Amino acid sequence: MRDEEFVIDNEKKKRIAKAFEVRLDTVAVLHKMYSDLASNIKYQYLAHIMRSMEVYFREKMEYRLFIISCEPYKQPIDGQKPCFAHYYQGQSFVIFYDKSLDERALRVHIAHELGHLFLIALKDISEKDKRQNVYEGTTEPLSSILGIFAISEKNDFYRNISESQRDHKDWTAILNDFVNLATPNTSDA
């Protein structure tokens, strides 16, 4: 459920237009465009972990354009797992999921699949660098262990880190922070 305090309504659009001295219709068009983009945010499961893994593969594995994505099944088949992934070596890792899964189960399944990807990287790096390999021939129990790490970190982020350090107490505080960005600091002069 959305917190009405942070919903951008017409009154807030007017306040934004006035604060930045731009036309109201400009703010309205930008808000519409952003809303179209943001409609997919809720489907970006474990996105900060995925982004970190993408960077890891790009830097450590030298797969310069590596990307991870999640896609719902096109058509579920009887007996199909609720979530599975396909690794396209050096290019991408695509996680396919059953869109009927509830949010919590979906996050667990995706974290498990990301565990498989992490183990793929670990195996490739250990072979490349002749390091000790913890890969034991199967990724099933280890990918779940890595999934536990991911979900624990994500829950801690939401419960303890983001609220206390990143959230604004109200919408006006957000507006003021951005107005302050646009206002030159006279004490630096």
Backbone as a ProteinNet text record, in pm:
[ID]
protein_1_A
[PRIMARY]
MRDEEFVIDNEKKKRIAKAFEVRLDTVAVLHKMYSDLASNIKYQYLAHIMRSMEVYFREKMEYRLFIISCEPYKQPIDGQKPCFAHYYQGQSFVIFYDKSLDERALRVHIAHELGHLFLIALKDISEKDKRQNVYEGTTEPLSSILGIFAISEKNDFYRNISESQRDHKDWTAILNDFVNLATPNTSDA
[TERTIARY]
83.7	0	88.3	55.7	135.2	108.8	213.6	202.1	164.2	44.7	-5.9	86.9	163.4	257.4	352.1	387.3	488.1	430.9	301.3	237.5	239.8	290	296.8	160.4	88.8	-43.3	-32.1	-144.4	-143.1	-90.1	-123	-73.8	78.7	133.1	279.3	344.7	281.6	334.7	340.5	237	236.2	349.6	371.2	479	615.7	632.7	758.6	779.6	677.2	686.8	724.9	661.5	689.9	832	873.3	1005.4	1118.5	1097.5	1203.1	1176.2	1068.3	1033.2	1025	948.8	921.6	770.7	726.6	583.4	524.8	402.8	332.2	318.6	292.2	277.7	410.1	522.8	653.4	667.1	632.2	636.9	542.4	423.4	325	375.2	436.5	489.4	603.5	694.5	804.7	753.1	651.6	594.7	531.4	462.6	401.4	509.3	614.9	724.5	791.1	816.2	878.5	785.9	657.8	561.6	561.6	574.1	582.2	706.3	819.3	943.8	931.5	881.3	874.7	776.5	686	588.2	656.2	779.1	853.3	945.5	957.9	1050.3	1015.2	889.1	850.9	892	923.3	965.7	1117.6	1188.8	1334.5	1377.6	1356	1382.4	1531.5	1572.3	1711.9	1805	1759	1830.5	1970.1	1987.8	2121.7	2220.3	2174.8	2262.7	2294.3	2192.9	2215.2	2314.5	2297.2	2387.9	2530.9	2546.7	2679.6	2741.4	2659.1	2710	2746.8	2667.9	2702.1	2838.8	2860.1	2987.8	3100.6	3076.8	3175.9	3214.6	3113.9	3142.8	3214.2	3177.7	3242.2	3388.1	3415	3552.2	3637.7	3591.3	3671.5	3677.1	3567.4	3561.7	3592	3597.5	3622.8	3515.7	3391.5	3276.9	3216.8	3265.1	3239.2	3092.6	3009.4	2869.4	2774.3	2822.6	2743.7	2621.8	2507	2382.1	2302	2230.8	2141.3	1999.1	1906.9	1767.3	1672.9	1554.4	1446.9	1328.7	1274.8	1161.5	1056.3	929.1	826.7	817.2	775.2	750	655.5	668	569	444	463.7	353.6	403.5	354.8	399.5	363.5	452.1	432	418.1	327.2	309.8	443.8	472	594.9	715.6	700.1	811.8	844.1	970.5	1011.4	955.4	930.5	876.5	977.1	1104.1	1207.8	1328.4	1386.5	1507	1583.5	1707.7	1790.1	1869	1911.5	2000	2119.2	2237.4	2362.7	2415.7	2427.2	2487	2628	2724.7	2860.2	2914.5	2959.2	3020	2922.7	2794.2	2696.5	2589.5	2519.9	2407.5	2367.2	2282.9	2220.7	2074.5	1986.2	1844.3	1770.8	1698.1	1618.8	1473.7	1415	1274.8	1195	1079.2	1001.2	852.3	784	638.9	579.9	508.4	457.1	346.6	301.7	200.7	263.5	396.2	462.2	435	417.6	403.9	540.9	540.8	664	776.6	744.8	848.2	909	825.5	875.4	957	911.8	983.9	1124.5	1134.9	1266.8	1357.7	1304	1382.9	1431.1	1341.4	1379.6	1484.5	1466.4	1563.3	1698.4	1698.6	1824.8	1896.3	1819.9	1876.7	1942.5	1872.6	1929.3	2054.9	2055	2175.5	2290	2257	2358.8	2425.6	2347.2	2405.2	2503.8	2465.9	2553.8	2682.3	2668.7	2786.7	2881.6	2827.1	2910.3	2975.4	2905.9	2966.5	3089.7	3076.2	3188.9	3301.7	3266.8	3366.8	3444.7	3375.1	3440.8	3533.4	3484.4	3565.5	3688.7	3671.9	3784.3	3885.5	3838.5	3931.6	4010.8	3947.3	4019.2	4120.1	4081.1	4168.1	4288.8	4263.4	4369.2	4431.6	4391.2	4442.7	4421.5	4307.5	4273.5	4201	4194.5	4116.7	3971.4	3911.1	3774.6	3679.8	3580.1	3480	3364.4	3368.4	3266.6	3277	3168.8	3171.7	3106.5	3096.2	3039.8	2890.2	2821.9	2680.1	2658.9	2569.5	2547.1	2423.9	2345.6	2218	2230	2301.1	2301.1	2375.5	2480.8	2560.5	2484.4	2405.4	2329.3	2222.9	2167.1	2071.5	2140.5	2260.8	2337.2	2365.2	2407.2	2430.5	2300.1	2189.8	2059.6	2022.9	2054.9	2031	2109.6	2235.2	2316.2	2250.7	2203.3	2143.7	2015.5	1926.3	1799.5	1823	1915.9	1947.1	1998.7	2088	2143.5	2035.1	1948.7	1841.2	1742.9	1704.5	1614.1	1677.7	1806.2	1875.4	1877.8	1899.8	1900.5	1766.7	1657.1	1525.4	1489.5	1519.2	1474.9	1562.5	1693.9	1784.1	1863	1899.8	1987.3	1908.1	1820.2	1752.3	1663.6	1587.5	1496.3	1571.1	1676.4	1743.1	1836.1	1886.9	1987.1	1945.9	1845.2	1815.9	1676.4	1583.8	1446.1	1429.3	1341.5	1300.8	1177.5	1167	1053.2	922	926.4	804.8	840.9	736.5	757.4	824.7	790.9	849.6	1000.9	1046.8	1191.4	1260.5	1194.1	1249.7	1258.8	1149.3	1147.8	1257.8	1270.2	1371.8	1513.5	1541.1	1675	1710.1	1613.5	1641.9	1645.4	1565.9	1573.5	1711.1	1760.3	1892.9	2004	1985.1	2084.2	2093	1979.4	1972.9	2013.5	2024.7	2059.2	2207.9	2279.7	2424.1	2448.7	2550	2585.9	2668.9	2613	2680.7	2796.8	2801.8	2911.7	3042.4	3033.3	3152.8	3216.6	3148	3197	3310.1
-118.3	0	124.8	220	341.7	437.6	506.1	610	738.9	787.5	905.3	1026.4	1030.9	1142	1156.4	1044.9	1047.7	1032.5	1028.7	1023.1	1164	1174	1304.3	1333.5	1424.3	1463.9	1601.8	1657.6	1786.6	1899.4	1896.4	2000.9	1996	1878.6	1864.8	1905.9	1875	1918.2	2071	2136	2283.4	2336.2	2273.7	2317	2298	2189.4	2164.4	2270.4	2294.7	2395.5	2530.7	2569.7	2698.3	2702.1	2596.2	2592.9	2602.9	2545.5	2544.5	2641.1	2717.3	2818.2	2759.8	2649.8	2588.5	2577.9	2554.5	2545.1	2418.2	2426.6	2312.5	2199.6	2230.9	2124.5	2050.4	2118.1	2051.7	1949	1987.7	1895.9	1778.6	1806	1700.7	1599.3	1647.8	1558.5	1474.5	1537.3	1462	1356.5	1393.1	1297	1178.8	1203.4	1096.1	1003.3	1060.9	980.5	897.6	961.7	889.1	777.5	803.2	703.1	580.8	602	489.8	405.5	471.3	402.5	331	400.4	347.8	232.6	217.8	108.7	-27.9	-36.1	-162.7	-180.4	-78.4	-87.8	-206.2	-228.5	-336.9	-474	-483.4	-609.8	-625.5	-534.1	-540.2	-608.2	-737.2	-814.1	-824.6	-792	-802.1	-725.5	-613.1	-539	-495.1	-454.2	-409.8	-526.3	-645.4	-762.1	-797.3	-792.2	-821.2	-723.2	-596.2	-494.8	-518.6	-551.5	-580.3	-701.4	-803.9	-922.2	-890.1	-805.6	-764.6	-696	-605.1	-534.1	-633.1	-726.5	-828.9	-908.7	-953.3	-1030.2	-943.4	-818.2	-730.7	-705.9	-687.3	-656	-781.4	-876.2	-994.1	-1096.9	-1114	-1214.4	-1153.6	-1022.6	-948	-971.1	-989.3	-997.3	-857.1	-772.6	-628.6	-586.7	-665.6	-627.2	-721	-791	-891.1	-828.4	-896	-845.2	-961	-928.3	-1023.5	-969.5	-1056.2	-1011.8	-1118.9	-1074.4	-1163.5	-1148.3	-1260.7	-1259.5	-1359	-1321.5	-1420.6	-1522.7	-1644.8	-1745.4	-1687.7	-1732.7	-1698.3	-1782.7	-1911.2	-2003.7	-2116.3	-2125.4	-2233.3	-2371.2	-2465.4	-2603.3	-2689.4	-2786.1	-2874.7	-2934.7	-2930.9	-2989	-2897.8	-2781.3	-2688.6	-2626.7	-2605.7	-2541.6	-2399.7	-2348.4	-2212.2	-2105.4	-2143.6	-2047.9	-2127.5	-2083.7	-2145.4	-2039.9	-2070.3	-1970.7	-2035.7	-1949.8	-1994.1	-1899.2	-1958	-1882.8	-1884.7	-1766.9	-1751.4	-1699.8	-1790	-1759.2	-1630.6	-1544.8	-1419.7	-1311.3	-1343.8	-1247.5	-1211.9	-1315.2	-1284.2	-1403.9	-1372.8	-1472.8	-1432.6	-1517	-1484.4	-1577.6	-1516.3	-1591.2	-1586.2	-1703.7	-1714.5	-1756	-1691.6	-1721.7	-1729.3	-1802.1	-1814.5	-1689.7	-1610.7	-1483.8	-1501.7	-1625.3	-1647.6	-1665	-1670.8	-1680.5	-1554.3	-1569.3	-1449.4	-1382	-1256.6	-1175.1	-1239.4	-1288.8	-1347.1	-1471.2	-1561.3	-1682.3	-1648.7	-1550.7	-1510.9	-1461.1	-1377.9	-1328	-1442.8	-1541.4	-1657	-1735.5	-1761.3	-1836.4	-1760.4	-1631.7	-1552.7	-1549.5	-1534.1	-1535.8	-1669.8	-1777.9	-1911.3	-1917.7	-1868.3	-1868.7	-1782.1	-1668.9	-1584	-1657.5	-1743.1	-1828	-1918.2	-1973.6	-2054.4	-1971.5	-1850.6	-1764.4	-1733.4	-1703.6	-1676.9	-1796.4	-1917.2	-2037.4	-2060.3	-2022.7	-2030	-1940.2	-1819.1	-1725.6	-1779.8	-1832.6	-1886.9	-1999.8	-2088.8	-2200.4	-2148.7	-2055.5	-2001.9	-1928.4	-1849.5	-1774.3	-1867.8	-1967.6	-2059.6	-2139.9	-2176.6	-2248	-2155.8	-2032.3	-1935.2	-1898.9	-1877.1	-1830.9	-1942.8	-2066.7	-2182.6	-2167.1	-2108.7	-2093.1	-2217.3	-2229	-2336.9	-2319.9	-2428.5	-2424.1	-2485	-2408.8	-2463.3	-2525.9	-2510.2	-2571.4	-2723.1	-2788.4	-2931.2	-3018.5	-2971.5	-3052	-3033.6	-2988.4	-2957.3	-2818.4	-2744.7	-2609.5	-2598.9	-2705.3	-2694.8	-2649.8	-2720	-2670.6	-2538.6	-2520.9	-2398.5	-2276.7	-2293.8	-2179.8	-2135.7	-2228.6	-2190.3	-2116.8	-2160.2	-2090.7	-1946.5	-1928.7	-1792.9	-1713.9	-1779.9	-1714.2	-1663.6	-1742.2	-1698.6	-1570.9	-1567.4	-1446.3	-1325.4	-1344.3	-1233.4	-1183.2	-1273	-1231.4	-1169.3	-1224.4	-1165.9	-1024.1	-1003.8	-869.9	-774.6	-820.7	-735.9	-697.8	-793.7	-762.7	-663.8	-682.5	-588.5	-449.8	-443.8	-315.3	-243.9	-314.7	-252.5	-216	-303.7	-284.4	-185.7	-187.5	-111.2	-0.7	-21.5	75.2	181.1	140.7	238.5	332.6	280.2	366.6	467.4	424.8	514	613.5	581.1	666.9	728.1	674.1	720.5	777.1	739.3	785.1	929.9	998.1	1133.2	1119.8	1207.8	1196	1233.2	1321.9	1358.4	1412.5	1440.3	1484.7	1621.3	1710	1844.7	1836.4	1743	1725.6	1686.8	1605.4	1568.9	1693.4	1766.9	1888.3	1983	2005.9	2097.8	2052.6	1922.4	1873.6	1904.4	1890.2	1917.1	2066.8	2143.3	2289.5	2336.6	2279.2	2316.5	2281.3	2177.4	2144.7	2256.1	2315.3	2418.9	2555.9	2569	2698.3	2700.5	2795.4	2800.8	2829.8	2761.4	2783	2908.7	3011.5	3142.5	3138	3039.3	3032.4	2989.4	2930.4	2887	2999.8	3112.4	3221.1	3297.6
0	0	0	-81.6	-94.9	19.5	61.3	162.5	89	112	41.7	55.7	163.3	184.4	65.3	3	-102.1	-243.5	-257	-389.2	-449.4	-571.1	-638.2	-699.9	-636.4	-685.1	-751.2	-794.2	-864.3	-775.8	-647.7	-557	-545.5	-537.5	-528.9	-660.8	-771.6	-901.1	-906.8	-854.4	-851.1	-764.6	-650.1	-561.1	-626.7	-699.4	-770.2	-877.7	-957.2	-1064	-1006	-897.8	-835.2	-778.3	-708.9	-646.2	-748.3	-867.1	-968.5	-1083.5	-1070.8	-1170.9	-1311.2	-1322	-1451.9	-1467.8	-1589.9	-1616.1	-1555.1	-1511.6	-1453.3	-1554.8	-1680.7	-1780.4	-1802.9	-1784.9	-1794.7	-1682.7	-1561.6	-1448.2	-1471.3	-1523.7	-1547.8	-1651.7	-1758.9	-1862.4	-1805.2	-1731.3	-1670.8	-1573.4	-1496.4	-1402	-1475.1	-1582.6	-1661	-1717.3	-1771.6	-1826.8	-1717	-1601.9	-1491	-1441.4	-1432.3	-1385.6	-1475.9	-1606.6	-1700.1	-1671.5	-1649.5	-1616.3	-1482.3	-1381.4	-1245.1	-1229.7	-1323.8	-1311.9	-1311.1	-1360	-1361.6	-1242.1	-1156.9	-1043.8	-954.7	-929.5	-839.1	-892.2	-1020	-1077.7	-1080.2	-1020.3	-1016.4	-885.9	-878.9	-758.9	-732.1	-611.1	-568.4	-662.9	-711.8	-815.9	-772.9	-647.8	-608	-607	-575.4	-578.9	-724.2	-810.5	-952.3	-1013.2	-982.7	-1037.2	-989.1	-861.5	-807.1	-876.1	-902.1	-971.5	-1116.2	-1181.2	-1317.4	-1319.3	-1228.4	-1220.7	-1193.3	-1103.6	-1071.6	-1196.5	-1271.7	-1394	-1497.8	-1505.8	-1603.3	-1567.9	-1438.8	-1396.7	-1377.9	-1299.4	-1263.7	-1375.9	-1445.8	-1551.3	-1688.3	-1692.7	-1815.1	-1921.4	-1875.4	-1964.9	-1968	-2053.9	-2053.3	-2062.8	-2124.7	-2141.7	-2067.5	-1968.9	-1897.7	-1830.1	-1841.4	-1783.5	-1722.5	-1615.2	-1550.2	-1564.8	-1601.1	-1611.5	-1558.2	-1522.1	-1475.5	-1569	-1610.5	-1702.7	-1655.8	-1658.2	-1625.6	-1738.4	-1703.3	-1806.4	-1910.1	-2030.4	-2132.2	-2109.8	-2087.3	-2064.2	-1973.3	-1849	-1760.5	-1817.5	-1794.4	-1838.8	-1714	-1714.6	-1599	-1558.6	-1428.9	-1376.4	-1383.6	-1442.7	-1456	-1320.3	-1292.9	-1168.7	-1164	-1042.8	-1033.4	-1075.7	-1078.3	-1118.2	-1167.8	-1276.9	-1329.8	-1408	-1439.3	-1508.7	-1621	-1711.2	-1819.3	-1825.6	-1827.4	-1833.4	-1976.1	-2033.5	-2165.6	-2140.8	-2143.6	-2098	-2160.1	-2070.9	-2112.7	-2153.1	-2160.9	-2209.8	-2107.7	-2056.3	-1968.4	-1883.5	-1786.9	-1701	-1692.5	-1743.3	-1746.4	-1650.4	-1557.7	-1461	-1507.1	-1525.2	-1564.9	-1442	-1421.1	-1301.3	-1332.2	-1244.9	-1251.7	-1186.5	-1263.8	-1211.8	-1108.9	-1086	-982.1	-843.1	-835.4	-704.9	-623.5	-491.7	-409.5	-398.4	-358.1	-357.6	-276.3	-160.1	-74.3	-138.8	-188.7	-253.3	-377.3	-452	-573.2	-539.4	-435.9	-394.8	-352.8	-281.3	-238.6	-360.9	-455.3	-576.2	-657.7	-672.4	-750.5	-679.4	-547.4	-472.5	-490.1	-491.8	-514.9	-652.8	-754.1	-890.3	-897.9	-829.5	-825.5	-756.6	-660.8	-597.8	-699.9	-793.3	-900.8	-982.5	-1016.4	-1095.2	-1018.3	-890.3	-808	-810.2	-802.2	-803.9	-940.1	-1045.4	-1179.3	-1183.4	-1130.9	-1128.7	-1041.6	-925.6	-834	-899.2	-967.7	-1036.2	-1146.6	-1227.7	-1337.1	-1285	-1179.5	-1124	-1059.5	-985.8	-919.5	-1022.3	-1133	-1239.3	-1305.9	-1327.5	-1394.3	-1307.8	-1177.5	-1088.2	-1005	-1028.9	-955.4	-804.8	-764.9	-623.2	-573.6	-440	-381.2	-421.8	-463.6	-513.4	-410.4	-365.9	-274.6	-352.6	-481.3	-566.9	-551.9	-517	-484.9	-591.4	-713.1	-819.5	-838	-736.2	-748	-689.5	-749	-698.7	-610.6	-601.2	-529.1	-383.4	-296.6	-158.3	-143.6	-221.7	-209.2	-261.2	-367.4	-419.6	-319.8	-243.2	-138.9	-25.3	9.1	114	70.9	-52.8	-103.7	-110.1	-142.4	-141.3	-3	100.3	238.3	267	224.2	245.2	178.3	55.4	-20.4	45.1	81.8	141.9	279	356.7	488.3	473.3	377.8	354.8	307.9	220.2	167.4	278.4	361.8	472.7	568.8	598.2	686.6	624.4	494	424.3	441.8	413.9	423.8	568.7	659.3	796.6	873.5	851.3	937.7	868.8	745.6	679.7	605.3	515.5	430.6	509.4	603.7	678.9	764	830.6	923.9	855.7	739.8	678.3	544.9	481.5	346.1	328.4	412.5	395.4	439.8	372.5	413.7	502	601.2	692.8	625.9	525.8	454.8	317.1	236	99.3	94	184.1	185.8	206.9	287	307.7	177.1	95.8	-35.9	-123.6	-133.1	-214.4	-168.3	-38.7	14	-18.8	-10.9	-44.4	-189.6	-279.7	-421	-451.2	-382.7	-397.2	-350.7	-241.9	-191.5	-289.3	-369.6	-472.7	-576.6	-606.3	-709.7	-656.9	-526.1	-466.2	-436.4	-497.5	-470.4	-323	-268.7	-128.7	-117.4	-54.6	-45.3	52.5	142.1	237.2	171	50.9	-21	-100.8	-112.3	-195.7	-133.1
[MASK]
+++++++++++++++++++++++++++++++++++++++++++++++++++++++++++++++++++++++++++++++++++++++++++++++++++++++++++++++++++++++++++++++++++++++++++++++++++++++++++++++++++++++++++++++++++++++++++++

